[in-house]
Amino acid sequence: MRLPRYLLHRPSGFTFRLVVPKHLRRYFDGRGEIRRSLRTHDPRLAHAWSGALLLAYHAAIARVEASGMAWQKKDDDELAQALGLTGGRKPKDWKVVHASGNSIEMPDTDDKAADLAAAMEAAKFLANLYGGAGPLGPPGQRPASMTLPTPPPPGPPPGVKTFSTGAAVSAWLNAERPNFTTPARKKTYGKLKKTGEIFAVVVKPGSRLYTLGRADCGGFYDHLMAGGLSRKSAQSVQSYLTRFFTWATAHGYYPEDRANPAAGHIRLTRADKASRRGTGFQAFKTDHLKAMFSPDAFAALPTLKDRWMVVLALYTGARSNELARLELADVGPDEHEGVPVLDINELAEDKSLKTEASKRLVPIHPDLLALGLMERVETRRAAGESRLFPGNLLTQNGPAASSQKAFLAALKAWGIAPRGKGRMGLHSFRATVIQTMTRKGVPQGWRELFVGHENSEKPSTQDSDHMDTYNRDENGQRLTALKATATACLPALNWAAEGVIDLDGLRPLLTVGAAPEIATSGRRKQPKATA
């Protein structure tokens, strides 16, 4: 007997299998098919049971599509119970053959007469449903409650345009391209492009976009992680694909009444976060600082840009690209209070900051003035320059990329390396400054203001009694805002007083002519380790 495609034969018996249409799978918990063991080895009985299930599920799918109500596993169980397909059936206990040729097996109990009566009733129901002319039977022989509903019309839902996935991805990328013009943004656009193109290949470029659902997006993420992508990176990919479906919905290529199928699949668990602990930038120990800032070792940094970037990072905790974008106009006395500051801002097209809180005035430490920072500003200005550091502002990883590489090479030459899974680089000075201020009792609000973090204290120390404490000098006179910040933060960073910095020894290494301003073209030479 040739089996219909919805009936499978396994060593354990027959199984009913129904493929759920793609555009409805999100209503069925993302399942691509429904399976139910029929608990029998008899093909005639399997035909009868599968016929009942087929009619019932077709009706259920039509109701789901019309109402949008999700179908859950408990609904499967209730349907199976209503049809008599529950786990209590024990095949081959005994069998009754109906006059129509159908048979049914029922569990054996102590009451044989009751078993026989129940089997006869079940067999009669299945025979009437079966109709003797195939699993569905002629329409006139189907029970009225099992009449198949009118199938929905083919094509996309009302108001949705038919668009292939490949064409939709191309249109999305063309729409996104003008939003990514700076080098750093172009790098992000490259990630969007890669995500969209791989997704189109995985789900097939010719597939209709409106038919895709959560199962397709989930399969895409599984495909990437099976290829070695970490869950953290897959979460970033999820944000890009979510952005794509948001765009598609807004432009009428995906139904508005459906939830974004790309969102909510990947959430980092505690275990995921625990596995990433210790992988960030580690702060430098005092011994590290003394080793790298000894004049002989410090001279290994090949250019003036590299040297000044390291010194400024030590005294400010600023991000390296914030420092590399400084203009000469950003360095000097504040026009209102006269306090020397670094003005970290976005007042030029080639400047960008991580967050709104990154905009700030950082009081300049007296040690930096002693090392000749203002002399460098005047020398650069006299040479007709407008920026504190030369170099290309439009590199993909930012204008500090060359100094970051030079510093990594110097760390290797100095024999300074992170512990465990952590990293060390220019950004380690940020962790060093924050930890040092914390250890020396600088309140959190002032630390956040100094390094450009979002204010997390409620209320901030700047708005509490601490403000009044730090707003007065040693004579009790009230200080201005910048002077208050300097009074709160700068004493914790007295590196010269702690023996980390030799001002007289380093100053000659930071003057014009002590080294090239920037590296010449070609491969950078490795700095030599010093004894």
N, C-alpha and C positions, 0 to 999 in steps of 0.2 A: 504494500500500500504506500503510495507516494504521500509524504507528509506536506501539509501546507507550510508556508514560510514562518508562520507564527508558532509552530509546534516543533520542539526540539526533542530528540531522544538521547538520553544519557544513560550510563550504567545504573544510575539510581532510579531511572524511570523517565516519564515524559515531563517536559517543562514548557509552560506557556511563555512566549516572548513577544512583546509588542514594542516597536520603535516609536518613540515620542517625536513628533515633528520638531524641527530645530527651533522654530520661533515660539514654541510653547514650553521648552524645557525649563525655563526659569520658573514656571509655575509648578514643576515637578521636582523641586530641589536640585535642579541642574542635571537630573538623570536623563541619559540618552535613550534608555529603554526600561521597560517594566518586565520583570520576570516573576513567575509564580510556579512552584513545584506542584504538579497535578497528582503526585503520590500514587501513580499507577503505572504498570507496564503494559496494560491492554490498550492497543491503538484505537479501538472503537470508543472506549470510555474516554480516552484522551481527547478524541475529536469532539465528543459531546461537551466535556468540561471546557475545552478551549473555545468552543462556539459560544458558550454562556459568557465567558470572560471577555471575548472579543466584542460582543454586543454591549456589555456593561461598560467597558473602557471607552468604546467609541462614544457612547452617550456621555460618559464622564468628561472626556476631552472636549466634546462640543460645549458642555456646560462651563468648563473652565475657560475656554476661549471666549465665550459670550459674556461671562461675568467677571473674569480676571481674578477669580478666587484661586488661591494656591491649593494644590493637591498634595496631601502629606501622607506619610507612611501609614498613619492610623486609618486613613481612608481606604488604603489598600486592604488592611486587615479587616475593616468592617465589611467591605465588599466581599472578600473571601468568605467571611463568616456567614453573610447573607446567602451566598451560593452553596454553602456547605463545604468549602475548601479550607477547612481549619486543620491545625496540627494534630487533632485527635484521630484522624483517619489512619488506619493501619492496613496497608495493601496486603492482599492475599490472605486475609483472615477467612473470608468467604466471598462468593460472587454470585450475583443474580443476573441472568440473561433475559432481557425483555423481548417481547415478540417482535419488536421492530429491528432487533439485531444488536441494540445497544446493551452494554452491561455496566454494572456498577458494583463497587466493592465497599463494604461498610465494616466498622469495627465490631468485633465479636463481644457480646455481653452475656450476662447470665440469663437474660430473657430472650430466648431464640425467637419467640413469636413476635416480640416487639422489633427485634432486628429485621426480621423478614418484612414486616409491615413498613418499616422505615425505608428499607431498600426498594420495595415496590413503588412507594410514593416518589422516591428520588429518581428511580429509573423512568417512571412515567413523565416526570417533569423534564428530564433531559431528552426523552424521546420526542415530546411535543416541541421542545425548543429546537431540537436537531432537525426535525421535519423530513428526514429521509432523503434530502437532496443537497447535501453539503452542510458545512458547519453553520451557515447562516440560514439555510432553508429558503423556500419561496416566501415572498413578502406576506402572502395570505396566511401562512402557517406560523408567523412569528407572533408572540404575545404582544399586545398593544403597547405594554410598558417598555418593550425592547425595540421598538421601531427606531431605525437609525435616523438621526437628525439630518437636516440638509447641510451638506458641507459648506464651509465658508468659501466665498469667492476667491479665486486665485489672485496673486499679486500682492503688493504692499498694502498695509493698513491705510485707511483714508487719511489724506493729507501728507503722506510720506512719499518722497520721490525715490524711484528705483535707481540705485547707484551701486556699482560694484565696489568691493572693498579696496581694490587696488586704485581705482580712480578716486575714491574718497580720500585715501591717504595722500595721493598726489595733490589734490585740491587743498587739503588741510595744510600740507607743508608749504605750498605756495602762499597761503594766507598767513602763515606764521613767520615766514622769512623776514618781512620788514620789521618785525619786533626784535630781531636779534642782529644788531649791527656792530656792536663793540666786540673785540676779540674774545672776551670772556663769555659774552652772550652767544657768539658764534659757536663756541665750544658746546654750550647747552643745546643749541639748535642741532648740532651734529648728533647729540644723544636722542633728541626727538625724532630726527630723520631715521636713525638706525632702528629705533623702536617701531615706528610705523611701517617701515619696509619689511622688517622681519615678521611682524604680525600679519601683514598681507600675504606673505609667502606661506606661513604656517596654516592660516585658515583658507588659503587659495585666493589669489587676486580676483578671480571671477565670481566669487561668492557674493550674493546680495547682502549688502550691509545690514538691512533691516531684519534679516533672519538670524543674525548672530546674537548670542546671549551669554550668560555668565559661564556656561560650560565651555564655550569657545575661548573666552578670555582666561579662564582657569587652566585650560589645557595649554595655552600659550605660555603662561607663567611656569607651569610644570616642565614644559619643553626647555625653557631657558635654564631653570635650576638643575635639570637633568644634565645640561651641558656644562655645569660647574659654576653658574652664577650664584652668588651668595644671596641670602634672604634680604639683606640690607640693600643690595643693588637691585634685586627684583622689586623691592618696595618703591625704589625710584622709578623703575620702568613702569610700575603700576600707576604712578602719578602722571607720567607722560601719556599712557594709553587712556586714562580717565579724562585727560585734557582733550584727547582726540574725540572721544564719544560725546563730550560736552559740546564741542564744536559741531559735530554731526547732528546732534539733536537741535541745536540752535538754527541750523541751516535746513532743517526738514528732511534730513537723510536718515534719521533714526526716530522711532516713535517717542513722542513726548511723555506718554503715559507709562513708559517703562523706566525702571531705575537704571542708572548708569551701570552697564554690565561689567565694566573694568574695575570698579571701585570695591574696596572692602575685602579683597581676597587675602591679602598678606598683611598681617599685623605682627610686629616683632614681639615675641614672648619674653618672659623674664630670662629664659635660658639663652635666647638670642642676644639679649642685651648683656648678659653675664659673660658670654663668649667674647664680647667686644671690649670688656673692661681691660684697661691697661694697654690699649692699642693707640692711645692718643699721644700728644706731645708731652714729654716729661720735662719737668723743671731741672735746671742745672743746680748741682751742689756747689757750695762755696769753693771747694777744691777745684772743681771744673772751671769756675770763673777765674780763679787765680792763675790757673794753668794757661787759659786761652788769652788773658789780658796782660800776661807778662810781656814786656816790649819785644823780646826775641821771638816769642811765639806769635804775637799779634802781627808782626811784620810779614808772616806767611800769607796773610790775606792780600791778594795781588793788586787791588785797585783802591783808590780813595773812596769810591762809592761803596765798595764792600765794607771797608773799615768804618765809615761813618754810619752805615746802616746797622752794623753790629752795636756800636756805641749808643746810638739813639734808641735801639730796641732795648738795651739794658736799662736805660734810665726812664723809659716811657711805657714799656709793655705794649706799644702800638703794633698793629699788624704791619708786616713788611711792605705790602703794597700801599698802605696808607702813607708810610714814610717815603716810598719811592715816588709818589705823585705830588709831594710838597712843592709848592712854588715859593720863590723868594719872598713874595708878599705875605706868605703864610707864616713866616718866621720873624719874630721880633716883638717889641712891646705892644701890648694891647692898647688900642686907641683910647679906651675909656679909663683904664686903671693903671696903665703903664707897666704892667707885669709882663715880662718876656714869656711868650707862649708859642706853641705850635698850633696853628689853626687848621684842624682837620675838617675839611668841608668838601662840598660837591660843586664848587663855583666855576667849574670848567667842564667842557663837553667830554674830555678824556678822563675825568675823575668819576669814581664810583665808590660807594661805601656799602658795607654789609647790611647795616640796619640804620634806621633813623637815629637811634641812640649813638651811633658811631660819630655823628657830628659833635665836635667838642673842642674846647680850648684846653690844651695840656700845658700847665706851667713848666717852663724850662728849668731844669735842675742847675744850680750854680756850678756843679762840676762840668756840665756841658759848656757853659760860658768859659770856664777856665781852660777847656780843651780847644777853644777857638771856634766855636760854632758861628758866632756873629761875624768873626773875621772871614770865615768861608762865605757867608752870605754876601758880605761887601765885595769880596774878590769876584764872586760869580756875577754880581750886579755890574761891577766895573768892566767885566769882559763882555757885557751885553747879553748875558743869559737871563732867563726868566724863571728857571727852575733850580731847585737845590741840587738835583742829581741829573746828569745827562743820561741818555739811553732812550730806547724805543718804548713809548707808552702803549703801543698797540700790539704787544706780544700776546699770545693766546693765554698764557698763565699770569699775565700782569707784568709791570715794569720791574718788579723785584726778582723775577725768575733767575736772572744771571747771578745776583748776589746770593740767592738761596742755594744755587749749585756750588758757588765758590765756598760758602760757609760749610756745606756738607763735606766738601773735599778737605777743608781745613780741619774739621772735627776728626776725620779719619786719620789725618797726619798727626794730630795731637793725641790720638789714642783715646778719644772720648766717645763713648758709645752708650746707647740706652740699655736698660735692663729689660729682660723678658721680651714681650711683644710690642713694647712702646717705641716711640720715634723721638728723634732729636733733630732740631733745625732752628732756623731763625725764630719760628713760632714758639720755641721753648722759652725764649726770653719773656714772652707774655705770661706763661705759667710761672716763671721765676719771679716776676714783679708782683703778680697777684698773691702768690704764696708768701712772699717776703712781707708785703703790707699786712696780710692776714696775721702772720706770726707776730708782727710787731704792734698789733692792736689797732690798725687803721679800720674804722667802722665800715661796714659793707657798703653803705650808700656812697661814701667818698671813693671807695675802690671802684665801684661801678661807674661813677662819674669820670674818674681819671682814665680808665681803660676803654670806656665806650660800651659798657654793657647796659642792657635794659634794667631800669630801676626795679628791684624786686622787693624792697622793704616797704611795709605798710604800717605806719608812715615811714618815710625815709629818714635816715639820720640827719639829712640836710634840713628836714622840716621839724625836728624834735629838739630836745634840750642839748643834744650833741652839737647842733648847729651853733648855739650860743657859745659853747665851750671853745669850738675851733674858730669862732669868728672874733676872738680877742687875742691880742698879742701879749707878750710877757708883761707889759705895763697895764694890761686891762683895757686897752683901746680896741674898739670894734673894728674888724677887718672887712675889706671888700670881698666879694664872692671869690674872685680868683686868688686873692691872697689867702682866703680861708682854705681853698683847695690845696694850695701850695703848703700851707702850714700843716694840714692834715696828712698829706701824702708824701711830700718830698723827703722829710727826715728819715723815713723808713728806707730810702734808697741812697743813703750816704755811702756809696760803694768805696769811695776813696778813703773815708774815715775807717772803714772796716778792713782796709788793706787789699781790697780786690783790684782797685785801679791805682796805678802809679801815674798821676797827672803829668808830672814832669817828663816821665819816660815815654808816655803815649803821645803827648802833644806834637813832637817833631814828626811822628808817623802819620799825622792827620793834616799836615800843612800842604799847600799846593807844591807840587814837584817831588814830594816824598814817594809818590807812586803814580802810575797812570790814572786818569779819572775813571776810565772804563776799560774793559778788556779789549784788546785788538781782535780783529777777525781771525777765525781759525780756532782750533781746539785749545781750550784753556789748559795751562800747565798745572800739574799737581803741585801744591805747596810742599816744601820739604819739611820734614819733622825736625824740630830743634832739640838740642840736648838739654 
